[in-house]
Each structure stands twice: as C-alpha cells, then as structure tokens.
Amino acid sequence: MDTSENALLVERRQVYYYGLYANRALSPKTTLFNIPKAALMNIKTLSSHYGPAAKSLSATQLISLHLLLHRPLPDNESLDPLFGPYISILPRNFDYHPLSWTIESHSEPFLDLLPPSTKRSLQDLSSRFRNDLVAVSLFVHDQPQILEAISKNPSNFMEGNKSLIHDYLWAWLNVNTRCVYYQVKSPPANPDNITLCPILDFANHSSHLPCMNPPSPGETYLRPNMYRNFSLLSPSESFVNADSELHLKYGAHCNRVLFVEYGFVLSMDSIPEDQRALEVNVDDIMEALFDEKGETGVWMKGVLSSENYWRDWTIHYASGSAFPSYRLVIALRLLSIFPSGRLPLSSEEMLRPWREVVLGNRDKLSPKFEDVSRSILQDVCFTLIERATKFLLDRELSNQESIIVLWTEERYVAKRILDLIESGEVF
C-alpha cells in the first residue's frame, strides 16, 4: 500500500475519541487512500486459507472465524501472519453493545427496559449471532486441521463453552459493526459482498451531510470492477478543511437500528431538522389489535401475509414531516372493515374494496372506513405515548441514556402523527 505523503490524505487522531481526520485541505471527490485488494479481509482473501470446505460458510461466518482464531491476548498483538497488525488495532471488547446483554445474566434487567420493537430486533440479532456460532463450530469440528498452527483444541468449540461465546461475540461484532460493502460476488446485492477495510474503520458515523460514502449495491459501475482495490473519496459536494474529521454515513437508519446493530444512538438535538430520519415500529401494538379480532383477526393475518403486508408496520418523521408507512396504512384499512368475532359469511365481498386499493384500482376506502382507520392509528399513537411516558419516568432508566433516547424518539414521532390526525390530515 502506498503510504506516501500524497497517497494517504487521512490519519487517525484522538480528540474526544478516535476518528479519521484530513491531514490537509481537500477538494470534492479527492481520493483519500487506496487499499490493495489483498489487504482487505473478506471471503475472497480468506477462502484459500481454509480449503474448499470454506464454501459452506457465509462471509460473516468466515471473517468472524478468522478473527476468533487470531484474537490477540490482553495487552498483546495478534499473531496472525495474514492480518495480524490490522486485527491488533480492532476494538478489544464490546461491553457497551446491547448484544452482550443477551449473554450476560447480570444485564438481563436492561432488556426489560427496552421498547418492545427494539427488544424484538435485538432478539433477531442474537439469533443471527448464535446461528453463525453454530455454523462456525461445526466447521471447526469437521476441519480440525485449521487449529494446528494456532495450538487450539477442537474441544474448545463445544456448545455452551462460555469462553468460546465471549470470544466469538468479539469477533462477530467486529464484523457486524465494521464491515463495509465490497463486491466479490455476483449479483451486487449478494450478502457475501462485505469486507473489513484497514484505515476506513477509524471513521465514525454521522447522520449529517456531507459524509464519505463507500460503494453500495445500487452503484451500477460495481459489477465490471468486481474485486478491485478499495478507494475512498472525500465528500462529493463540499470542500474539506485541513484537520477536519471525516465521517461515514451508515445509512438513513433510525435509532432502533443504530442501537441494535452498532450499539449507539443519536439524540434528536444532534441532528439537523431536515436530516432527521426517525422511525417507530408498531408491530406489537398492531398484532394485539388483530388478536382482539378473534377468528376474524386470524383470517386477516392470512390475508396480509398472502399479500406480503404482515408486520414491518412503522410510523416516521423525516425532513420535518410525519407519516405512517404504506404497509401500516394497508393494515389499518383492513382492520377498519371487519368486526371482532366470527368471520362474516360475506368476508370476501367485504374485502373487495380493500383488494382494489392494494391493486391500485382505487385510492382509498369509503369515507366511513378511512375515518375508522385514522381512529385506530390515533389509538396506536396514544398507546405509544402512554407507555413511553411511563418508562421515561422509571428511575431505573436514569443512567441509561441510550434507552432514554429510544423511548423519547417513540413518543416524539407518535405525537407528530397525532398532530396530523387532529389537524385533519389524510394519509
């Protein structure tokens, strides 16, 4: 890698925290650094070192396995001959990350303080982690020769080994929080198209523009340039002053996603009004409403599932505007049509206007049912506000700033939706 003065225009510095800083003034779209493809840690650069059987592992599993096998001991460097210097500068622990709460018994009370949608997302992340751990453990048992060079014993990879779980948690979270998109396979959206990249992962996240933007699956030029050196450009529409911090933008993620996937949140005060991307998932509240419908609710769940509208119901606040997602509006409209109890004999006839809306043959239901759906949405918001307020008054939250931000975001978005409903807004 060329690290000459004119080839490496950034450096790691610690101000309040470590970050990536410009070491000179930069014009828009300036190449900040160029990492040789062989210096990237991904499924392409690792597979040949683990034999043909490595094809059974996903990129996340293979990269995390390599980190696991070469994790440095406390106060020591990694002995990995391939990526040892890079592994040695990765974070040494993730005690702050909520995924660690799911394996530490003394942290379980924190889970009960989370908003339901955040807790469900964290449980989904935990399932991914544990499934990957099982896959990696099975691979090691089937390929014990990979342990010979590092003097490890296959018996260490037994289910329930706490030391293994903690070491793999460290490895897996380094992959989950620090990998960026990098195409090594087709199609561009293949989930194995990720890499760990030296230098780049010194950069911190910001929701503010301008930011550096690594390649993404939506960039059509990627396919012909698959598996190339990794270059990163400065922000495309602004100059950067010398000694300025350079940020990455992980995407327009709400705090629930940032908290679960990366272990941090952004307070609303830290985000300019026109750049806020707030989102609240209301699946648990909506599912309860369908359950209350009894037999009819079960049937409606089947209808929504068949049309791919079951769950992932959200309300949003972005660029100064609040709105429910289209998926939520569709579900609310279905709820508005049917009474609780036994399924009406005329259910298919009653469903016809709703299907016409889904198919795009009409814009909305009759005024009567549209009013009912808005009323249901109003009740959903009341529920959100009531429980958020209750938790925000809980003294156990006093030292849990991230969880306070999550509940505050839920209450804020719900209030903005209520304001629109009360002003007569039509969704």
Secondary structure, DSSP 8 states (H G I E B T S, - for coil): ---STTT--EEEEESSSEEEEESS-B-TT-EEEEE-GGGSBSHHHHHTTT-GGGGGS-HHHHHHHHHHHT---TTS----TTTHHHHHTS-S--TTSGGGGGT-GGGHHHHTTS-HHHHHHHHHHHHHHHHHHHHHHHHHHH-GGGGGGGT--GGGG-TT-HHHHHHHHHHHHHHHHH-EE---SSSTT-TT-EEB-TTGGG-EE-SSSS-B----TT-GGGGGG-S--EEEE--TTS-B-TT-EEEE---S--HHHIIIIIS----GGGS-GGG-EEEEE-HHHHHHHHHHTTHHHHHHHHHHHHTT-SS--EEEEETTEEEE-HHHHHHHHHHHH--SSS--TTHHHHHHHHHHHHTTSSS---HHHHHHHHHHHHHHHHHHHHHHHHHHT-GGGTT-HHHHHHHHHHHHHHHHHHHHHHTT---
